[in-house]
Amino acid sequence: MKILKRLILDIDENLNQIALLEDGKLKEYHPEKKDGKSILGNIYKGKVQNVLKGMQSAFVDIGIGKNAFLFSDDILFRQENFNKSITQVLKPGQVIMVQISKEAVGMKNPRVTANISLPGKYVVLMPSIDYVGISHRIEKDEDRKKLLEIAKKVKPQGIGLIMRTASLEATEGQIQEDLEELFQLYEKIQKDFQNAPVPSLIYKEENFLIKYLKNFLSDEMDEIIINDKEEYESIKKYLKNLGKEHVLIKYEEGDLMGLYGVDYQVEKLLGKKIWLKSGGFLIIDQTEALTVIDVNTGKYVGKTSLEETIYRTNLEAAEEIALQLKLRDIGGIIIIDFIDMKNENFKRELLEFFKKELQKDRTKCTVLGYTQLGLVEMTRKRVRSQVSTYLKEKCPMCEGEGMVYSEEYIYKKLKNNIERILRHAAVKKLVVRGHYKVLEVAEERKLSKLYREKFDLEMNFIFDDKKKYGEFEMDFE
């Protein structure tokens, strides 16, 4: 049976959200605040502030108020620099072109690389290194061999190229055209680098929606739904230029996250406990440097032997863990405590199954295997903050020891619930009972005035000391 793949693009005044649904189940989720703070992929003309020989790294001023961290592996990739110390290549005061490879996470500075990469529709251009790569999501040997041959044909000597998943559907001519456009873009970046002051931004990553569309359109997409008219026209034009006119794109007003059942699935990403269909569950504990995932059988008792029951629970958990890592955008070191199994065949099969599930992730994952204590150790490349940082903020009550819903998330949830009621009922009066923070957000954003003027709706907000931070309920007449 064919799976319905639907891409939801929910554009809001403060938060953009992209959700990929497969038969209604959330498979990918990407939020982005409309504050212009996302700098991933941006290219800067920077100045080296200091070079740390002992750490084989440097700090570069790129003009954002916090120096960027440049590691030796991200500067010593050129043939002429092999086996050199970073102090032989970089000096304080030196002007250098760098690109953001990881956004600032917690107390860590943003990380930059001198190995510039420019993503196109079908290829990624890396002008500083002689290299050919194929997307890890392309698994068949014949497909990889075919794309490798095309890459070698179109690629000039000394230039790096990665064939994206979408290149499978492209002709050699389309790939060549895409590459030429990227060369033109890089030439412009080089000219801007020569003329720009130090430090300064010389290239900004493209539109948030287009950036993700490039990834999603490599899959067979059935429909795209968006609630912003201007972006709708922009994406229609982009799809036409890409030769993807067959992809159905629809414009719908309102809260798409609520209309298509995404919001309640997103809320589950903010909790520590995830139930499995069998009755087992996962517990996800996160710190800045490490994530620990514990697998439990819970209510699942199985139908055969204990070992078989544990094996089935672990397989289900492995599938869900791979999905949760992707949905929550968890990066860094990850330790997984699967339920202990004595059967060595089961242990091998579980690890192979888990690796296969992780191949569905667009972000690079590396499974290192079992530790001496029987835990599974892995890493997932971290390039931006976790999803929770977009939807939660540090709790003012516990001084950052825990997390609470952000004001933006409370405001959006309030609006979505109010408008959902208004869509289905002729309401004249609405009473909101909630935590004091809900009342504070409603007052600051002048929600009563907004809906009185827009819908002639009378609204009353009542404090309820039994509600948790950010919780509320609504009654209407």
KOLVOVEX-339598 format. One record per residue (C-alpha): residue in three letters; x, y, z. Coordinates in pm, whole numbers, plus 32768, in hexadecimal, padded with zeros to 4 digits. Each point is the difference from the previous one (the first is absolute). Layout:
! residues N
ALAXYZ ...
END
This chain:
! residues 477
MET800080008000 LYS808881577F9E ILE806280E6811F LEU7F7381627FEB LYS812180F4802C ARG7F90815D805F LEU80E0812C8046 ILE7F68810880E6 LEU809381617FF9 ASP7F6B80C9811F ILE806B816D7FEB ASP7FBC80D28136 GLU805F8160806A ASN810B7F7A80ED LEU803C7E917FB2 ASN80197F437EB7 GLN7FC47E888011 ILE803A7EF17EFF ALA7F6F7EA68038 LEU80167EC97F27 LEU7EDF7F108035 GLU7FE77E9B7F82 ASP7E977F8A801B GLY7FD18107810D LYS812C7F9780D3 LEU810E81028040 LYS81497F967F5E GLU80C281487FF7 TYR7FD2814B80B5 HIS80C481437FD9 PRO7FA6814180BC GLU80A7814D7FBA LYS7FCF814680BE LYS7FC781397F32 ASP810D80C380B5 GLY81137FE07EFC LYS80E37F5180FA SER80387EC27F37 ILE815A801C7F68 LEU80417E987F96 GLY809E7FFD7EA4 ASN804B81767FFC ILE8153806A7F76 TYR80CD811680A5 LYS813680CC7FC4 GLY80A77FD88153 LYS813C805D80B6 VAL80CE7F0780CA GLN800B807B8169 ASN80E37EFA809B VAL80977EB17FA3 LEU80197EEF810A LYS811D7F157FA9 GLY7FB77F118121 MET7E967FD57F8C GLN805480137E8A SER7EE980FE7FD9 ALA7FBA81717FD5 PHE7EF881018057 VAL7F7E80D97EE6 ASP7F428147801E ILE7EE17FF27F04 GLY7F42812D8086 ILE7EE87F5380C2 GLY80738061815F LYS80917EA9804E ASN813F7F777F64 ALA7FD87EC87F2C PHE80CD7EC68042 LEU80D67F7C7EE0 PHE80997EA78033 SER813D7F947F48 ASP7F4B7EF17F3A ASP7F2B81137F65 ILE812C80C67F7F LEU81137EFE7FBF PHE7F457F437EF0 ARG80C9808B7EDB GLN81197F287F74 GLU8106810B8047 ASN7F958014816D PHE800E7E8C8055 ASN80D37FAE8134 LYS80218172805A SER7FAF80988151 ILE7EE280F98000 THR80F68110806D GLN80B77FD37EB4 VAL7EC180437F3C LEU7F48810680D1 LYS807E813A80AE PRO7F4580F880E1 GLY7F74811B7F2D GLN7FEA7F297EC5 VAL7EC6802F7F2D ILE7F517EBC7FA4 MET7EBE7F877F5B VAL7F3A7F1580E1 GLN7EAB7F598002 ILE7F287FA6812D SER80007E858022 LYS7F5E7FEE815A GLU7F2D810480AF ALA804E80668166 VAL7F717EFE80EF GLY7FE780568172 MET814A809A806F LYS80B97F8D7EC8 ASN806880F97EF5 PRO7F8C7FCC7E9A ARG80EC7F247F38 VAL807F806A7EA9 THR80BC7F5B7EE5 ALA80DE80887EEE ASN7F867EE37F23 ILE7EE080B97F59 SER7EDA7F317F7F LEU7EDC807F7F2C PRO7ECA7F207FDE GLY7F4780037EB5 LYS7ED07F417F82 TYR80C37EC67FA8 VAL81648030807B VAL80C980A38116 LEU812E80C47F83 MET813E800080D5 PRO80F180E57F43 SER81257FD980F2 ILE80377E867FF7 ASP80237EF17EF5 TYR7EF57F058063 VAL7ED47F3A7F81 GLY7EF07F8A80EE ILE7EAA7F5B7FDD SER7EDD803F80EF HIS7FF87EF4810F ARG7E8B7FDC7FBF ILE80497F667EAA GLU803A7E938059 LYS7FFB7F397EB9 ASP815A7FBA7F74 GLU7F8F80327E96 ASP7F6F81588055 ARG813B806A80B5 LYS80DC7F867EE2 LYS7F2E80BB7EFE LEU800F814880C4 LEU81747FD88040 GLU803E7FE87E89 ILE7F2D81387FBC ALA80B480BF8115 LYS81547FAF7F6E LYS7F8880767EA8 VAL7F748151806B LYS80F880518116 PRO813280D87FAD GLN81497F8B8097 GLY8047807F815F ILE7E91803A804F GLY7F277F3E80F7 LEU7EA37F807FB7 ILE7EF67F4580C7 MET7EE17F657F3C ARG7EBA804180BC THR7EE17F068012 ALA7F3D80D17F01 SER81137FC77EFD LEU7F767EA07FCC GLU7EDB80967F41 ALA80D181017F41 THR80A57FE77EAB GLU817280407FCE GLY7FA381497F59 GLN7F318072812C ILE811C7FA780ED GLN80F780C07F24 GLU7F1881317FFD ASP7FD87FF1817B LEU817B7FF18029 GLU8034812E7F1B GLU7F0780CC80CC LEU80BE7FAA813E PHE814A80687F5D GLN7F6581527FA8 LEU7F8980258167 TYR815B7FAF8087 GLU80A180FF7F16 LYS7F148109808B ILE80567F988165 GLN817480237FB0 LYS7FCA815F7F71 ASP7F3480668130 PHE81127F7680E0 GLN810280E17F56 ASN7F288139801F ALA7F577FCF8154 PRO807D809B8146 VAL80867F248118 PRO7F457F5F80A7 SER7EC07FDD7F35 LEU7EF97F127F78 ILE803A7FBF7E8E TYR7F037EEB7FBB LYS7EBF7FAA80B8 GLU7F5B7EAC7FE9 GLU7ECE80037F21 ASN7E9580138066 PHE7FB37F0E811F LEU7EEC7F507F3F ILE80C37FD77EBB LYS812B7F7B80C2 TYR7F317EE38090 LEU7F397FC97EC0 LYS81457FA17F54 ASN801B7EDE80F4 PHE7E957F958004 LEU7FCD80077E86 SER80FF7EEA7FD3 ASP7EEA7F24808C GLU7EB77FB77F4E MET7F2281138090 ASP7E867FE47FC8 GLU7FA18160806B ILE8083813C809F ILE7F1780D980D1 ILE805781638069 ASN7F42811880B1 ASP80C2812D7F7B LYS7F95808E7EAE GLU814C80A67FAE GLU80CD7ECB8052 TYR7F027F2B7F43 GLU804580C37EBF SER81777FF28041 ILE7FFD7E85802C LYS7F247FCD7ECD LYS810480BC7F34 TYR811B7F38809D LEU7F537EB47FB1 LYS7FCB806C7E97 ASN8172805B7FD9 LEU80577EAE8093 GLY7F1C7F467F0F LYS7F227F87811C GLU7EB3808F7F84 HIS7F5E7EAB8046 VAL802780368178 LEU7EB0807B8084 ILE8023814380C9 LYS7ED3809080B7 TYR7FC4814680B8 GLU7F2C7FE3813D GLU7FC3810A8106 GLY80167FC48176 ASP80BE7F2680F5 LEU80817EE47F26 MET80B17F598125 GLY7EAF7FD680AC LEU7F367FB37EC7 TYR80E17EDD7FA0 GLY803B7F7A8160 VAL816D80668017 ASP7FF280D5813C TYR7FB17EE380F3 GLN81167F2E7F61 VAL80F68121802D GLU7FA180208170 LYS806D7E978033 LEU815E80677F8F LEU801E80DA8135 GLY7FD37EE480F8 LYS80FC7F04808A LYS7F1F7ECE7FE8 ILE7F947F657EB5 TRP7F0E7EDC7FFD LEU802B7EE87F03 LYS7ED87F557F5A SER804F7EBA80B3 GLY7FE680A28159 GLY817480318030 PHE8091815C8020 LEU813980D57FD7 ILE809280FF80F1 ILE80D6810D7F5D ASP80EA80C880E2 GLN80CC81167F64 THR812580D5806B GLU80C580F57F2C ALA81097EFD7FA5 LEU7F517EB18023 THR7EAD7F5C7FCA VAL7F9E7EBF80B2 ILE7ED97F2C7F8C ASP7F757EEA80DA VAL7F1F7EED7F72 ASN7EFB7F5980E0 THR7F087EE57FC0 GLY7EF080B980C1 LYS7EAF7F547FD6 TYR80777F187EE9 VAL80067E928071 GLY80217F567EAD LYS7F6E7EB77F85 THR812C7F177FF4 SER81487FF280C2 LEU8094811980D3 GLU812980237F12 GLU7F15801E7ED4 THR7F2F810680BA ILE813880CF804D TYR807C7FE07E98 ARG7EB3807B7F70 THR7FF7812480F4 ASN816580607FA7 LEU7FB17FFA7E88 GLU7ED380E18033 ALA80D180E480DE ALA811880137EFC GLU7F0B80767EF6 GLU7F6B810680EA ILE81578078807B ALA8074803E7E99 LEU7EC480CC7FC5 GLN801C80C38147 LEU816D805E7FC2 LYS7F9680937EB1 LEU7EC280AB807C ARG80A7809B8133 ASP8141804D7F3D ILE80D47F638112 GLY817580147FB6 GLY81497FA280A3 ILE80497EC180C4 ILE7ED67F1A8039 ILE7FFC7ED280E9 ILE7EE17F067FE3 ASP7FAF7F03810E PHE7F377EF87F46 ILE7F6D7EEB80D6 ASP81167F05803E MET7FFD7ECC7F1E LYS80D47EC7802A ASN7FC67F817E9D GLU8127807C7F2D ASN7F3F7FD87EB9 PHE7EEA80DF8084 LYS810181048069 ARG80A280047EA6 GLU7EAF800F7F4E LEU7F8F811F80E0 LEU813780CD7FB1 GLU7FDE7FC67E88 PHE7E8F805B800C PHE804F813E80C2 LYS810B80677F04 LYS7F097FCD7EE3 GLU7EFD80DC80AD LEU810481128033 GLN804480087E89 LYS7EAD80AC7FD8 ASP8094812E80B6 ARG8085811F7F29 THR80FE804E8111 LYS81317F208018 CYS7FEC7EF68111 THR81197F16806A VAL7FBF7EC980D3 LEU813A7F9680B9 GLY7F6C7EBA8087 TYR7FD87F6C815B THR80D780778121 GLN80907F118104 LEU7ECD804880D4 GLY7F187F957EE4 LEU7F8B81627FAA VAL7FE680767E96 GLU80DE812B7FBC MET7FC580E67ED7 THR802A81657F86 ARG7F1F80E17F33 LYS808C81357F5A ARG7F92813B80B3 VAL7FD481307F21 ARG7EEF80C580B3 SER7F4680168149 GLN7F097EF08062 VAL7E8F802E7FB0 SER7FAE80388172 THR80CA81458004 TYR7F0C80967F01 LEU7ECB7FA180CA LYS807B801D8169 GLU80D380F280C9 LYS80B77FF8814C CYS7F1B7FFF812D PRO8013814780C8 MET7F9A7F43813A CYS811D7F038006 GLU810980DE7F5B GLY80357F217ED6 GLU80047EAC80AB GLY7EC97F9E7F38 MET7F3E80757ED0 VAL7EA8809C7FD3 TYR7F2F805E7ED1 SER807B81407F58 GLU7F2181347FEC GLU7FF17FDB7E85 TYR7F867E9A801F ILE7EF7805A8108 TYR7F8781217F26 LYS7FEC7F287EC8 LYS7F4D7EE980BE LEU7F0480FB808C LYS7FBA80927EA7 ASN7FE37EA97F5D ASN7F067F838104 ILE7F2E813E7FED GLU7FF37FF67E84 ARG7FB17E8E7FFF ILE7ECD804480D9 LEU7F9981277F23 ARG80147F267EC9 HIS7F0B7F018089 ALA7F0D80CC80D2 ALA7F5181528007 VAL80A4807E813F LYS7FB9814F80A5 LYS80AE7FCE814E LEU813A7F3D8058 VAL808F7FB9815C VAL816B7F948022 ARG806D7F63814B GLY81757FD98019 HIS814F802A80AA TYR80658167804B LYS80FD7FF57EE0 VAL7EE57FC07F09 LEU7F4881338084 GLU814280CC7FF0 VAL80427F9F7E95 ALA7E9580477F9F GLU8012815A80A2 GLU815280587F65 ARG7F8B7F987EA5 LYS7EAD80AD802C LEU7F407EC77F9B SER7EB4807F808B LYS8014813B7F2D LEU806F7F3C7ECC TYR7ED67F118002 ARG7F068107806F GLU805A80D47ED0 LYS80247EDC7F0F PHE7EDC7F1D8068 ASP7F3380CE80FA LEU80657EF98102 GLU7FF280468175 MET81237F5C80B7 ASN803C7FCD8174 PHE81447F788094 ILE7FEF7F5B8157 PHE812C7F9180D0 ASP7FFB7E8E8060 ASP81097FA18101 LYS7FD27E8E7FAF LYS8085802D7EA0 LYS816D7FB87FB5 TYR80E081007F58 GLY7F6880557EAC GLU7EC77F28802F PHE7E9E807E7FBE GLU7EA27F8F7FA4 MET7EE080B57F51 ASP7E87801B802C PHE7F2080BB7F0F GLU7E9D80757FCE 
END
